[in-house]
Amino acid sequence: MTQSNDNVYQQRIAELEAENSRLRDRLEFVKADRKQLRAEVYGEVKLEHETTEDEYLELIKNHKPGSTARILAELGITPRKPL
């Protein structure tokens, strides 16, 4: 019975690893496409001006609910009220 379960688990693990690989490849394609589109719209961005993964993680860690609305209000950007 355990041999059968082990085979099922191994098969499922192989399926999930294949899906992860496919999704990683797709993610790399999307990142490259977005980078190309950003370059077309804004021009080339120098590497030193790009936000690093660590900076993104720090922003996420320090994010407080509602802070985005407060920042936008300070900038004078407020959402339009529904009609």
MODAFEN-V50346 format. One line per field, one symbol per residue. phi: phi as a letter, one per 20 degrees, with the letter a starting at -180 (. if undefined). psi: psi as a letter, one per 30 degrees, with the letter a starting at -180 (. if undefined). burial: 1 if it has 24 or more other C-alpha atoms within 12 Angstrom, else 0. Layout:
phi: ???
psi: ???
burial: ???
This chain:
phi: .ffffffffffffffffffgffffffffffgfffffffffednfdfgfeffefffffffffefdgnffffffffendcfffff
psi: eeeeeeeeeeeeeeeeeeeeeeeeeeeeeeeeeeeeeeeeeflkkkeffkkleeeeeeeeegkkkfeeeeeeeefgjklkkk.
burial: 00000000000000000000000000000000000000000000000000000000000000000000000000000000000
